[in-house]
């Protein structure tokens, strides 16, 4: 998958309500920072940013165009409002070509429709994988195919293809469960109550 590109604009911070003004203009405020690099305050077109997040998620690398230069970065943090669709602020960490970085990469599960039934469901216990590698080896996402998983079985970190990649160090424990196919317990049907009348005597108390 190609690395997405995003154009950002340097912004001047004037007063406490600077971010609010930026949002009213249709932009999302943010920053770009990195090891031994100057921190830059930026703004991004809200629609373009949302389009990128919808397509590529909130992890992986992004090439940002800032002040006429292309800078390789990763999305470090996305702050959202009460409505989760509203991005309030975003942080990018600029990468150095020869310097390893630690980060979390989203795990994308595919093939659920092949194994899920009214009696079995896929449970995803791990949504992100912690890794360390050089910027050029950062994966945009990690895909896990569960289409051949059997009921009662699971896939662990050690089963993932990325774990065998010598260019990437996986920081999670190898035995940590990523996904499992779990049987759904059927609810026991209530026993039918015997139709026993409240008064078992054939003689009414009014007959006495």
Secondary structure, 3 states (H helix, E strand, C coil): CCCEEEECEECCCCCCCHHHHHHHCCEEEEEEEECCEEEEEEEEEHHHHHHHHHHHCCCCEEEEEECCEEEEEEEEEEEECCCCCCEEEEEEEECCCCCCEEEEEEEEEECHHHHCECCEEEEECCCEEEEEECHHHCCCCEEEECCCCCCCCEEEHHHCHHHHCCCCEECCCCCCEEEEEEECCCCCCCCCCCCCCCCCCCCCHHHC
